Amino acid sequence: MLPKNSPIFKSWNVIYPVFIYFVVTNLSMSLFTIFAVFLGADPKEQYMMLQTASVAVTIPFIARYYQKDQAEPTVFWKHMQLELRKKTMAVKIANGVLMFLAGAAVGAALNNILMFTNLEEISQGYQEVNEYFFAGGILFELLGACILTPFLEELLYRSVVYGRLCDMMISEHGEETETGKKQEWLKRILAMVISALLFGVLHMNLVQFVYAGILGILLAWFMEKTGHFYGAFLAHMGANLISVLRVETKVFSWMEPGNTAFVVATAIFAAAGFLLIVVIQLLSMCKSQNVQG
């Protein structure tokens, strides 16, 4: 049996929750699809309902790993708990609101930027996902894509995968010198990038790889700034909500590719996202303490 501190064991410790996630979601999706066909429903038209149900089934499985990591806090979760305790309730609420808005702004800007390229046209996988995603009506898109899926993915990719990557790379007895702190932060950045790349790759198409990869870095950074995954979850919700509203409502009907408003809107969303990130960084530097938080 491999020792727990071996590189192979630590790498497997990062990967196997993702494996469990895929097994449970795909198995439950298949069973729900068979049941839908048995009832005479069209699986394509009911895709988001089936997907929402499979995500709901998967959440308890991934929550077990999250709870396990917190039961005997690892290096990563000790750091997170310390960061969370620094925040007053007002700062936590402000972070949540700002991160939701930042996720929405950055998500909208990324979507628009990708529309400037021809990636959507050459990515057949993305076209197929999009066709199924928006085939079942707005109710399950809001419940599944904007609430349950972001919750599950942040629980997995940020709370478990990113956290365990940090534990792989960071010594339990880190140096308290400035050099030691800088080296630790560089390792956290590397863990952010690796977890984001994994998040992007596992979307299994080129467009979402780029989109989720970039967004994933931001979401991991939000987790660092809050000491909890709630900020990343709310930002993920904001990004997905913008996509749903864009397709299912006329809220953004004025913003069509090829017109001046589209270019201006892209610049405004990008600038708003940048400014919100700056404000979040400034807020994280606040020295107010909430020992009981």
Salt bridges, closest charged atoms under 4 A:
ASP69 OD2 - ARG164 NE 3.00
GLU83 OE1 - LYS86 NZ 3.68
GLU83 OE2 - LYS87 NZ 2.71
GLU131 OE2 - LYS44 NZ 2.31
GLU153 OE1 - HIS236 NE2 3.40
GLU154 OE1 - ARG158 NE 2.68
GLU154 OE2 - HIS236 ND1 2.58
GLU172 OE2 - LYS78 NZ 3.83
GLU184 OE2 - ARG188 NH2 3.05
GLU224 OE1 - HIS79 NE2 2.96
GLU224 OE2 - ARG188 NH1 3.09
